[in-house]
Amino acid sequence: MESATGSSSSPELASALHRLRSTLARLKAELELAQADGTAVPAERLLADLDEALGLLRSVERAAFGVVSVLILDDDSRLAELTARGLRRLGYDADSADVVRDARPGEVIVLDLSLAPGLSESARSALRAARPIVLTGATDPGSRAMAADLDASDYLVKPVELEDLAAAIRRRAAGAD
């Protein structure tokens, strides 16, 4: 089986499906056990299992269909969510946040440069490793230097067309700079 990126994904797909099936079976067993015993459902454990299952589903989608995960980081949470929604309509697995969080494996980071000054050195290092796409309203040389310091793969100036952002995401996901 070939993924959208052209590499064979059968072992990755089989592994992700097996782990997803196991996680869902564990979730079902917990619910059935609570029902049979007449006890309260262990909500925290079930939520953790659901989070794990959704992560595994992302792995299956990535392996089977070449779906790219994207995290939009912007200090304007509404703008971040609108951008993520637009990307989801284009077929991306997009999430948004207004604070930096650890990236999932294979996730493309789109970063509003306004978040960069307040980052800890460990967060900066994580962003450098992720080679984010910088999306900002700033066009000054200092902002470009800050993006270069983060080893940004692209520098896009707001407002940006969704198709231009999607093209930058495709380049980043493919490993092209």
C-alpha positions in Angstrom: 0.0 0.0 0.0 1.3 3.4 -1.0 0.6 6.5 1.1 0.0 9.9 -0.4 3.7 10.7 0.1 4.7 7.7 -2.0 6.3 5.6 0.8 5.1 2.1 1.8 3.0 2.4 5.0 1.7 -1.2 5.5 3.8 -2.0 8.6 3.0 1.4 10.1 -0.7 1.1 9.3 -1.0 -2.5 10.7 0.8 -1.4 13.9 -1.4 1.6 14.4 -4.6 -0.3 13.7 -3.6 -3.0 16.1 -2.9 -0.5 18.9 -6.1 1.4 18.1 -8.1 -1.9 18.3 -6.5 -2.7 21.6 -7.2 0.7 23.0 -10.9 0.6 22.0 -11.3 -3.0 23.4 -9.8 -1.8 26.7 -12.3 1.2 26.7 -15.2 -1.1 25.9 -14.2 -3.6 28.7 -14.0 -0.8 31.2 -17.5 0.4 30.3 -18.9 -3.2 30.4 -17.3 -3.9 33.7 -18.7 -0.8 35.3 -22.1 -1.6 34.0 -22.0 -5.2 35.2 -20.7 -4.3 38.6 -23.1 -1.3 38.9 -20.1 0.9 39.7 -19.2 4.4 38.5 -17.4 4.6 35.2 -13.7 5.5 35.7 -14.0 8.8 33.8 -10.4 9.8 33.9 -9.2 6.4 32.6 -11.8 6.4 29.9 -10.8 10.0 28.8 -7.2 8.9 28.7 -8.1 5.9 26.6 -10.2 8.1 24.2 -7.2 10.5 23.9 -5.0 7.6 23.1 -7.5 6.2 20.5 -7.7 9.6 18.8 -3.9 9.8 18.6 -3.8 6.3 17.1 -6.5 7.2 14.6 -4.3 10.1 13.5 -1.5 7.6 13.0 -3.8 5.4 10.9 -4.9 8.4 8.8 -1.3 9.5 8.3 -0.3 6.0 7.2 -3.3 5.1 5.1 -4.1 8.4 3.5 -1.1 10.7 4.0 -3.1 13.0 6.2 -0.8 15.7 7.6 -1.3 16.9 11.3 -0.9 20.7 11.7 -0.8 22.7 14.9 -1.7 26.4 14.6 -0.1 28.5 17.4 -1.4 32.0 17.6 -1.9 34.5 20.4 -5.3 35.2 18.9 -7.1 32.0 19.7 -10.1 32.8 17.5 -7.9 33.4 14.5 -6.0 30.2 15.2 -9.2 28.2 15.3 -10.5 29.8 12.1 -7.3 28.9 10.4 -7.4 25.3 11.7 -11.0 25.0 10.5 -10.0 26.1 7.1 -7.2 23.6 7.0 -9.6 20.8 8.2 -11.9 21.6 5.2 -8.8 21.1 3.0 -8.2 17.6 4.5 -5.6 18.4 7.2 -5.8 17.2 10.8 -5.5 20.7 12.2 -5.6 21.8 15.8 -5.2 25.3 17.3 -3.7 26.7 20.5 -2.7 30.1 21.9 0.2 28.6 23.9 3.0 26.4 22.8 2.6 22.7 23.5 4.7 19.7 22.5 4.3 18.7 18.9 3.0 15.3 18.0 5.2 13.1 15.9 5.1 14.3 12.3 3.0 17.4 13.2 3.7 20.6 11.2 3.8 23.7 13.4 2.5 27.0 12.1 3.6 29.7 14.6 2.6 33.3 15.0 5.9 35.0 15.7 4.3 37.1 18.5 4.5 34.0 20.7 8.3 33.6 20.3 9.6 36.3 22.7 8.0 34.7 25.8 9.3 31.2 25.1 11.6 29.3 27.4 14.8 28.0 25.9 13.5 24.5 26.0 10.4 25.6 24.0 12.6 27.4 21.5 14.7 24.3 21.1 11.6 22.2 20.5 10.4 24.7 17.9 13.8 24.7 16.2 13.6 20.9 15.9 10.1 21.2 14.4 11.2 23.8 11.9 7.9 25.8 12.1 6.2 27.8 9.4 6.1 31.3 10.7 2.9 33.2 10.0 3.0 36.8 11.2 2.0 40.4 10.6 5.6 41.5 11.1 7.8 42.3 8.1 10.8 44.0 9.8 14.3 42.6 9.7 14.3 41.8 13.4 11.2 39.6 13.0 12.8 37.8 10.0 15.9 37.3 12.1 13.8 35.8 15.0 12.2 33.4 12.5 15.6 32.4 11.2 16.7 31.8 14.8 13.8 29.4 15.1 15.0 27.7 11.9 11.6 28.4 10.3 10.9 26.5 7.1 8.7 29.4 5.7 7.9 33.0 6.5 4.4 34.0 5.6 3.0 37.5 6.2 -0.6 38.0 7.3 -3.1 38.1 5.8 -2.3 35.0 4.0 -4.4 33.0 1.6 -5.3 29.5 2.9 -4.0 28.0 -0.3 -0.6 29.6 0.3 -0.5 28.3 3.8 -1.5 24.8 2.6 1.4 25.0 0.0 3.8 25.8 2.8 2.5 22.9 4.9 2.9 20.5 2.0 6.5 21.7 1.5 7.2 21.3 5.2 5.5 17.9 5.4 7.5 16.7 2.4 10.7 17.9 4.1 11.4 20.4 1.4 12.5 23.9 2.4 
